[in-house]
Amino acid sequence: MSYSLFVMMRVSMLFLLAYFWCFQPHRYGKAKSLLILAVCYAATTFPDMVFDANTIFSVTKISNFAAVFNLLVVSITAFVFGVHRDDRTVLTVITACTYELTGISFNSIIYCHTGRNSAISLAAQIVFMLTLLLIMKRNDRRVSMSEMLDALRDRWKLCIVTAMNFVSVYAASVWPGNVVYSELSRVLTVIMIALTLAYYLVVFSLMNAQMKGDRLEMNNEFLETYAAGLERQLEKDMRNQETMSIIRHDMRHRESMILYYLDSGDTDLIRDMLISTSEKMSKTAEKRYSLNPELNILLADTALKASENDTRFECRCEVEEIPKFIMTELMTVVLNLLENAQKAASAIPEKDKRFISFSMIPVGSQVEIEVDNSYTGELELDKNTGLPLARSQNGHGYGLRSVLAFSGKYHVPYTCETDGGVFRIRMLVLIQYTD
C-alpha cells in the first residue's frame, strides 16, 4: 500500500469538509456540526484505503465504486449538516467535490513533474487548495455565497453545468485516462482546471451582479413606497392644517356666541358647541404607531390603506432604534409583509372578516416581528422554504423573495403557519446596536 496516495486523499477530504464549514449555513450548533463532519471523515477513510490499494491512477471498477460511495457519504453529510435541503445543497455538494478533485489533480500533476516526489506534491496541493479556499472566503465576506444562492433562480440549471464541469475534470485526470501515465491527460487536466476556475469566476460574478440588482430593486421599491407614504402624510397634514385654520377662523365668532349664551343661561348650546369643536380637532390628531419615524410612516400608510379597504388594522410596535446597517432591508421586508397581508385580507368578500395584525417587539438583543392576516381560498406553503407560493406564478412572489434574501443574509429564522383562515409569519431578527 502506498501511504502517500492515502494521505493525499485524506487531505483532500479535509479541505472538502472545510468548504462545507465555510460556505454552507449550519443547521446545528458548532459542536454537533463538527461531529457530523467528523463522522463523514471517518466514513470515507476505508474508501480512500481502497483507492490506495487499487491505485487510482490505474483505475479499476473497485476504485470507481469507492468514488461513488464517497460521493454518497458527502452528499448525505451535506444534507444533514446544512440548513437547506434542496437544490442549493446539491449545488454546494457538486462545487465542493469539484474543488476537491481539482486539488487532487493538481497534486498529481506536480507529482509527475517533480520526479514523483510525494512530499513536494502534497505540500503544493495544500498550498493550492488553501489559497483557493482563502480567496473564496475573502470574497464571501464581501458577498455571501449563501446569500447569492438564496437569490439565484433556476439553480437546477447551474447544477447540471457544474456537474458537467466535475465530470470533465474527472475524465481528463482520472478515468478513462490518467495524469500519471499520460502526458495528454496532464495537458487536458490543466486545461480543464483552468476552464473550471474561469467558469466559477464568471458564475460568481454574474450571481453577484444579479444579487446587487435584486438589492437595488428592493431598495428602490422601499424608497418609492416610502416616498408615496410621505406624500400621503403631507396631504393629510395639509388637510389637517386647513381644518385647524377654519377652526381658528371660527373661534372669534364662537367666543361671541358663547358669551351671548352665557348671558342668556343657555348652557346646553355651549356644551354642543364645545363638543363639536373638540370632535373637529380630534380628527386632526395624528395617531403614532411607532417612535421610529420610518416605521411610523409605513404603519400609518398601512393603516390608511386598511381603512380605505374596510380592513381592521391592529398594531403594536415597541421598537424605536434600528441600526443603519440593517435599516433599508428590514424596512423592505416589513413593507412587503404588510403589502401581502393587505392584498390577502382585502380579497375577502365579508368585510367583517378582514383584518391585519402587526407586532414588532424587542426581546433582549433581538426583535420579534409577527404579521397576521385573514385570507380566503387555498394557501399552499413551499416544502423547502415554508413560505406561501404565489398563485399566479411558480415559486414565490417578489415580496417573499425579499424575505428569503434577508433571512439568508442575516441568518434570520422565520416560521409560517395557517390556522382557520389566518396566515401568520414570525421572524426573529438579531439587532446589534452600535454606539
HELIX and SHEET records of a PDB file:
HELIX    1   1 TYR A    3  PHE A   23  1                                  21    
HELIX    2   2 LYS A   30  ALA A   43  1                                  14    
HELIX    3   3 THR A   45  ASN A   54  1                                  10    
HELIX    4   4 ILE A   56  SER A   58  5                                   3    
HELIX    5   5 LYS A   61  PHE A   81  1                                  21    
HELIX    6   6 ASP A   87  HIS A  113  1                                  27    
HELIX    7   7 SER A  118  ARG A  142  1                                  25    
HELIX    8   8 MET A  145  ALA A  151  1                                   7    
HELIX    9   9 ARG A  155  SER A  173  1                                  19    
HELIX   10  10 GLU A  183  SER A  264  1                                  82    
HELIX   11  11 THR A  267  LYS A  283  1                                  17    
HELIX   12  12 PRO A  293  GLU A  308  1                                  16    
HELIX   13  13 LYS A  324  SER A  346  1                                  23    
HELIX   14  14 LYS A  351  LYS A  353  5                                   3    
HELIX   15  15 TYR A  398  TYR A  410  1                                  13    
SHEET    1   A 5 ARG A 312  CYS A 317  0                                        
SHEET    2   A 5 PHE A 355  VAL A 363  1                                        
SHEET    3   A 5 GLN A 366  SER A 374 -1                                        
SHEET    4   A 5 VAL A 422  LEU A 430 -1                                        
SHEET    5   A 5 TYR A 414  THR A 418 -1                                        
END                                                                             
